[in-house]
Structures are given as structure tokens and as C-alpha cells.
Amino acid sequence: MRLKLVSLVIILSGLSACSTTEKPTKTTENLSSANSSSQIQATDAQSLYQLALNRQGVDQIQLLYSARDAAITEQQWPLLEQICTELERTPSVDQVQNKLYIAFAQKQQNKNTAALEILASLDNQLTQPEHFAWHQYLTASVYASQNLPKEAMEYFFRASETASKNNLTIPQLNHDLWHNLQQLSSYALERFNRGSVVQQGWVNLALYHQVYLGAPVELDQAINNWQRRYPGHPAIDVLPKKAAELIAITPLTIERLVVLLPQSGANQRLGDALKAGVLAALDNAAIDETIFIDEMLSPEELTVKLHEAQPSFVIGPLLKGNIDKFAASKTLLDYPVLHLNTADAERQSPQHYYFALNPEHEVQQALEHFLTVGYQKPMLLAPNNSTGQRLVDFFNVQWQRYSETTPEVGLYNDKKDMPTTIISLLEVDKSKERVASVKSLFKQEVESETRSRRDIDVIYILGDAMETRLIKPYLDVNVSTFADRIPLYASSKSHSKQIDSTDKGDLEGLYFTELPWMLSGQIADHSLRQQYNSLWPDQADISQRLFAMAYDSVAMLSNITQLSMIPGKRFNGLTGQLSITSDGQVNRHLDWAQYKDRQIQAVQLQTTAPMPLFMQSATTLSNSE
């Protein structure tokens, strides 16, 4: 917290330096002796602000400046906004600079819409390089604070270019730009590799770090070449420390691996699937020894076995209850661990990671695709149980970040309840009532066609394979023939290799997310799938998914430190494109596929980071001016 406070004071002092209006000189000649005594006693922001309200002219401005500085030191962001609003009433104050202060105060309060509106209103007033550089930096900071690195990057680059060209100093700019740049994938970096020399220098440095990460000699040579190519580049400020850190991230060497999985009890079958995946991956891993231990042991028993094994790394356990149990007993605290599930307990160590086949990953991916395409009114169909309700709630919370519309939700209790739920959501029942009412007015036969509601533009099914096969025909017959067909999407739960071997026709046109391992031709090592099919031709879907998960757990181990430190880095696995978040969670981006002509075909569906509502309103304001 102390370092953060010092950083904020430095940043805002830099912003003060860009003012073109000379501040009143801090001398006792400007104030009476009584006033001087009052100001000395009043050192906190609120007291200085109250004193200023009772003064006029130069005295008042001086006190407001002092109050503003104190508010920054105390991190009193509402008060800072209030002080700057008071300064705004004084014609002699640099109004552009003052508005930049207000925008900063609003950003610190997460009032992002208001901050961007102020910044957008200054677009035509940024005649001074200092103002423009700070404006771009603050705009970038708003986007970066909302985990929108691509949107932030353009503003960061312009701030850096302006500061470099005009020899300006903006504390934290280079650090924040570099941190944001590291959030991007290599593909995104390539798209930014254009424009000014300053921009290309930043991008190429980030690309070198990704390409040569874990190869100290090659990275050192690449950085030396970069320095010769971009002499005097502002990235020099972050280079020495960052280069040393990244050169130190060599691939992880594991001499002895311990794998915790259920080897007894009701979940032994799941443990067998995991063990098969681990053994398959070990063929290509430089691991000297692997020891399998039953995760159903007590913490005391496991502690003894771990002490005997002295593992370099631990994979597991699988069951969430065991993860929480060992967390409570601190059994795994001193070992680097890749858990095979999420945990309710807090992360105990930066060496602990969590890898789960989390359905929320797929829901987020589908939601981002819907927004990219421009769908406005989705309808969700899910089982009326804890899992279905959890996924619906997750979708709704995320959707409200980006859209003012509310998704329609249908929760069904069983297969008998599905037709009623669908008919009610699509308002087909109301159409039938209207048809019946019209027919009652005529003696002759009246030709009619029921109509479904027209505002639903996409349907997302969150049921399992059997439920999806029952839902799809109901949707086909209850969507009005006068309307365009509503696109249908589902998660990987809808896909079953066992069921698909005999029946694909009922799902014609359905899009779904899936592990590459579960789609024919979607993995680089085709021989691995052939070997698996020959050894276990009739394995259940869950066993196949756990095999792929265990395989990826071993395959990604040598890169796990790099993945955790470089957010833009990805690992192409059997379970999807894997990355690691700052809290140690392994995130997955799955493949898309579609049922078409009684076959499953891999498809490429457009997905970009959606624009939050606060950005949409600010963009609209900017475009209207």
C-alpha cells in the first residue's frame, strides 16, 4: 500500500507539472499572519479545502492546490473531484489540466463512464503536447483497469510517442505500458507491429520476450539487437529489470513428479482415466521419475509419503473436497502444485495452480461470440438444478457488463417439462390462443400458422447430450416459419462421442464448443488419438476428457512458470488453448464445431473482446462531437 501511495503522488505531481498557468507563490506575503497560522495547522485535505472556501482570489487558489495535493496523498478521490470542481470555477486555472485531474479522480472511483466522457470532451482542446500525452495515458489507464489491454494499447502508444518526441516525463507510463503489453497474445502483438518507430519498438521487444522466453542466450542476443535497432527508445527504462526477470524463467526441470489421484473408492474409474493421460504424456516429457499416490489418504498419511518422495512438482488432487482438505491441513503448502480442480479455499502459494474443465470458460466464450456477431436478445435453456442455475447466473452477470438487454431464461425440470418451457418462452401458446379466438368468429375453416416471438435472436442450450437432443426438435417446430431460423448454440455438454456414433441427425445446424481432443482432426498428434481408440474404444466421454486434461497437465509443466508470468502466452493443448491468470487459474479457449449434413465439422467463429457499456457510452459521446 505504501508503494502504491508513493506511485500515485509521483504520477499526479507529474500531471501538475504540465500546467501552463503559474501557481501562486507559497509565501507568507500572500496571507496574513493569522491566515498563515491557520494553514500551518490545517494539513489534511478536508481542512485545507474548508479553509479555501472561506478565502478569495490568490489565497483561495493556493489553498485549493494544497488541498488537491493532500487529497492525492490521502487517496481521498471523492474529495479530490470536489476540489477540482471548485477550481474549475476560477478562470485563471488551467482548465484542461484540471479536467484531467477530475477524470483521474473518477477513474480511481471506478466511475469509468464519467471519466471517459470528460476525456472525450477534451479531444478538441489538447493543443499542448503535455495535455495530449496525459490525456492519452489516463484514457489508456481506464481501459487497462477494466482488463481491456487491446483497447488500452492505442492510447498507451500515443502517450509514449508524444512523451518521447517532446521529451516529457510521465511517471509510470513506461511501466504501465509494458505491463499492459504483456497481456497480449503473440497474434495480437503482430497486429500492433506497425505505425511509429516507438510503437514498433515496444511491440518487437514484447515479441522477443515471448519467442525467446526460457532461452537465455537467444533472448540476450535478441535484446542486444533490439537495443542497436532502437537506440534511445523509452522501453530502456523497463528493459534491464524485466530482461533479467525473463531470462531467469528457464523451462521447469522436474526430476520427480508426484501425481495425486483417486485410486480407491467410488471415483477410482476417474483416477484410472487420469493415470492413462499422465502415462501417455510422460513419453514426451523429460521427467526422471513419476510416483502415483492415492488422494483419498488422510493429510497425515500423505505428509509422510510426500516427505519420502521429495517431489519436484505435484499434480492433483482431482476432487474439490480433497483440495480443500489438504489446503486446511497445509499438506501441500511447501510444494509446487497443479490442482486438477478449482478450490473454495484461498490460494496458499504462488506455486499453486488450478486446472479444471470449468464450464464457465465455455459460457464466457459463447457470450463473447454473441456480442461480436451482434446478437441482442439471447435465450438460455438450462436444467433446473444447481449447475444449470449457476451457469445461467454467470451468463447474466457477464452479459449485463456489455448489454442493457436482459436474456430470457428457461429452466426445465425434466423432459416432460421441456415443451411447456419452450412454448412459453417463445410465446407460441399466446399465438395459439389468438388463432383459436379468430377461428371462433368464423364458421368456415380458417387457415392459420402459429407465430413465435421475433425478438429472440440466438438460443444457448446448457443441457447435457440427451437433453439437447430432446430440446432441438421442440425448437425446430415452435419457431415461426415466417421468421428467420434462430441460431442455436450449446456447450460441450451437448456433445457425446458415444451417442454421436449412432445419431447426429437431430442436431443439424447446432454450434457447440468442445475440447480439440473430442473433435476429429483437431489435434496435431493424430497417432495419439489412434492409439487411444485402439486401447479404449468404448471409453465414456468423461474418461476421455479426463485423459486429455491429465495429458495437458504433464505436457504444460515445463512452461507453467512462463505461462503464469506472461499473460499473453498460450499453450496449445488437447483441452484447448491454455493460459494462466494472475490468481493461478488455468483458463481454456475451446474449439468451435457444428453439426452439418450428419457430420461434425470444425468451424471458425469470430470472437473479439466485447466493449463494456461504460465504453459504449463514451464512444457514442465522442463520435457525436
Disulfide bonds with the S-S distance in Angstrom:
none
